[in-house]
Amino acid sequence: MSDFGVPEPANLSDLSGDTPVAETSVRLALPAEAGEIGEIQVAAWRTAYAGLLPADVLADLNPAQFAAQWRAALLAPGEARNRVMVALAGRTLVGFAAITPSDDPDGDPQHDALIAELAVNPEATRAGHGSRLLNAVVDTVRADGFRRVTVWVNSTDDVLRAFYTEAGWAPDGAHRELDLYGDESVRIKQIRLHTDPGTE
């Protein structure tokens, strides 16, 4: 499959001067990148869930466990429209997004896509990587024939909600509350945002 291009790519040379490399890019993930994806997910979760989850829980998040799950998913994605995309700064992986047909009770998996995860390394935010990922996600779900794409965000995460709404997404009225341990000791409220990927 072809990679996804980025508008106005600037080219840099690698240290050997042999192979030009795009300054920023977004493409489909490779199984060999599962470790980097796991590292970014843990770093992003520790930032996003600070104050929502106990500090010891965040400290115990294991990138290797996440990496193993991503490696398995990349090697055997199952549904053809399950995709993982990565954002790169030069050759450094700085973010990723996972897309899947919606599994929400009111969703139509034939026509509704879900962003299961979109994360950027906290040390690489505010450099446009998240926006490039989101644009590539919308292009991908459109090419895959989806008519709608949704994402769940924590109700208290004003920064993330603004990121989506400034890109044209809007709440669709759905909300849920996650009971993380099954004993109601930690509950996280989320709202769902959606957009129409449009047509070519």
C-alpha positions as CSV (number, residue, x, y, z in Angstrom):
1,M,0.0,0.0,0.0
2,S,1.2,3.5,-0.7
3,D,2.2,5.9,2.1
4,F,0.2,9.1,2.7
5,G,1.9,12.2,1.6
6,V,2.1,15.5,3.5
7,P,1.5,18.9,1.9
8,E,4.6,20.9,1.2
9,P,7.2,18.3,2.3
10,A,10.6,19.7,3.0
11,N,13.5,17.3,2.2
12,L,16.4,16.7,4.5
13,S,19.4,14.4,3.9
14,D,20.3,11.7,6.4
15,L,23.7,11.8,8.1
16,S,25.4,9.9,5.3
17,G,24.0,12.3,2.8
18,D,22.7,9.4,0.6
19,T,19.0,9.2,1.1
20,P,16.7,12.2,1.2
21,V,14.0,11.9,3.9
22,A,10.8,14.0,4.3
23,E,11.0,16.4,7.3
24,T,7.5,15.3,8.3
25,S,5.3,12.5,7.0
26,V,2.5,10.1,7.8
27,R,2.3,6.5,6.6
28,L,1.0,3.1,7.5
29,A,2.8,1.5,10.5
30,L,5.2,-1.5,10.3
31,P,5.2,-4.4,12.8
32,A,8.8,-3.5,13.6
33,E,7.6,-0.1,14.9
34,A,5.4,-1.7,17.6
35,G,7.9,-0.9,20.3
36,E,8.0,2.8,19.5
37,I,4.2,2.9,19.3
38,G,4.0,1.3,22.8
39,E,6.4,3.9,24.2
40,I,4.4,6.8,22.7
41,Q,1.1,5.4,24.0
42,V,2.4,5.1,27.6
43,A,3.9,8.6,27.5
44,A,0.7,10.1,26.1
45,W,-1.5,8.2,28.6
46,R,0.6,9.4,31.5
47,T,0.0,12.9,30.4
48,A,-3.7,12.6,29.4
49,Y,-4.7,10.6,32.6
50,A,-2.7,12.5,35.1
51,G,-5.1,13.4,37.9
52,L,-7.7,11.0,36.6
53,L,-5.8,7.7,37.4
54,P,-3.8,7.0,40.5
55,A,-0.1,7.9,40.1
56,D,1.0,4.3,40.8
57,V,-1.2,3.0,38.1
58,L,0.3,5.4,35.5
59,A,3.8,4.5,36.7
60,D,3.1,0.8,36.3
61,L,2.1,1.2,32.6
62,N,4.4,-1.1,30.7
63,P,5.4,-0.1,27.2
64,A,6.5,-3.6,26.4
65,Q,3.0,-4.9,27.0
66,F,1.4,-2.3,24.8
67,A,4.1,-3.0,22.1
68,A,3.2,-6.8,22.2
69,Q,-0.4,-6.0,21.5
70,W,0.4,-3.5,18.7
71,R,2.8,-6.0,17.1
72,A,0.1,-8.7,17.1
73,A,-2.4,-6.3,15.7
74,L,0.0,-5.2,12.9
75,L,0.9,-8.7,12.0
76,A,-2.7,-9.9,11.9
77,P,-5.1,-7.0,11.6
78,G,-8.2,-9.1,11.0
79,E,-10.7,-6.7,9.4
80,A,-9.2,-5.3,6.3
81,R,-10.1,-1.7,7.4
82,N,-8.2,-2.0,10.7
83,R,-5.3,0.4,10.2
84,V,-2.5,1.9,12.2
85,M,-0.8,5.0,10.9
86,V,2.4,6.7,12.2
87,A,3.6,10.3,12.1
88,L,7.3,10.8,11.6
89,A,9.7,13.8,12.1
90,G,12.5,12.8,9.8
91,R,13.0,9.1,10.6
92,T,11.7,9.5,14.2
93,L,8.3,8.1,15.0
94,V,6.5,10.8,17.0
95,G,2.8,9.8,16.9
96,F,0.3,7.2,15.8
97,A,-3.4,6.6,15.1
98,A,-5.4,3.4,15.1
99,I,-8.6,3.2,13.0
100,T,-11.2,0.5,13.1
101,P,-14.9,0.0,12.1
102,S,-17.0,1.3,14.9
103,D,-18.0,-1.2,17.7
104,D,-20.3,1.3,19.5
105,P,-23.7,-0.2,20.2
106,D,-25.4,2.5,18.0
107,G,-22.7,2.4,15.3
108,D,-22.8,0.9,11.9
109,P,-19.5,-0.9,11.3
110,Q,-20.1,-0.9,7.6
111,H,-20.3,2.9,7.4
112,D,-18.9,4.2,10.7
113,A,-15.2,4.3,11.5
114,L,-13.7,4.8,15.0
115,I,-10.4,6.3,16.0
116,A,-9.5,3.9,18.7
117,E,-6.3,5.8,19.6
118,L,-4.5,8.9,18.4
119,A,-1.5,9.9,20.4
120,V,1.6,12.1,19.9
121,N,4.7,11.9,22.0
122,P,4.3,14.7,24.6
123,E,7.8,15.9,23.7
124,A,6.7,16.4,20.1
125,T,3.4,18.2,20.5
126,R,2.5,21.5,18.9
127,A,4.5,20.7,15.8
128,G,1.6,19.7,13.6
129,H,2.0,16.0,13.9
130,G,-1.5,15.5,15.4
131,S,-3.1,17.5,12.6
132,R,-1.2,15.6,10.0
133,L,-2.3,12.3,11.5
134,L,-5.9,13.4,11.8
135,N,-5.9,14.5,8.1
136,A,-4.5,11.2,7.1
137,V,-7.1,9.3,9.1
138,V,-9.9,11.2,7.4
139,D,-8.4,10.5,4.0
140,T,-8.1,6.8,4.9
141,V,-11.6,6.3,6.1
142,R,-12.9,8.1,3.1
143,A,-10.9,5.8,0.8
144,D,-12.2,2.8,2.8
145,G,-15.8,3.8,2.1
146,F,-16.8,5.0,5.6
147,R,-19.4,7.7,5.7
148,R,-18.7,8.9,9.3
149,V,-15.8,8.7,11.8
150,T,-16.0,9.1,15.6
151,V,-13.7,9.4,18.5
152,W,-14.2,9.2,22.3
153,V,-12.5,11.9,24.4
154,N,-12.4,12.4,28.2
155,S,-15.0,15.0,29.1
156,T,-12.4,17.0,31.2
157,D,-9.8,17.1,28.4
158,D,-10.5,20.5,27.0
159,V,-7.3,20.6,25.0
160,L,-8.0,17.4,23.1
161,R,-11.6,18.4,22.5
162,A,-10.5,21.7,21.1
163,F,-8.0,19.9,18.9
164,Y,-10.9,18.0,17.3
165,T,-13.5,20.8,17.2
166,E,-11.0,23.2,15.6
167,A,-10.6,20.6,12.8
168,G,-14.4,20.6,12.2
169,W,-15.5,17.8,14.5
170,A,-18.5,18.1,16.8
171,P,-20.2,16.3,19.7
172,D,-22.9,13.9,18.5
173,G,-24.7,13.7,21.9
174,A,-23.3,10.3,22.9
175,H,-21.5,9.9,26.2
176,R,-20.3,7.0,28.3
177,E,-18.7,6.4,31.7
178,L,-15.8,3.9,31.9
179,D,-15.5,1.8,35.1
180,L,-11.8,1.0,34.9
181,Y,-11.6,-1.6,37.6
182,G,-15.2,-2.9,37.6
183,D,-15.7,-1.8,41.2
184,E,-16.7,1.8,40.5
185,S,-13.5,3.1,42.3
186,V,-12.3,4.9,39.2
187,R,-14.8,6.2,36.6
188,I,-14.0,8.3,33.7
189,K,-16.6,10.2,31.7
190,Q,-16.2,10.5,28.0
191,I,-18.1,12.2,25.1
192,R,-18.1,11.2,21.5
193,L,-17.2,13.5,18.6
194,H,-17.8,12.9,15.0
195,T,-17.2,14.2,11.5
196,D,-18.1,13.4,7.9
197,P,-15.1,12.4,5.9
198,G,-16.8,13.6,2.7
199,T,-16.2,12.3,-0.8
200,E,-13.4,12.5,-3.2
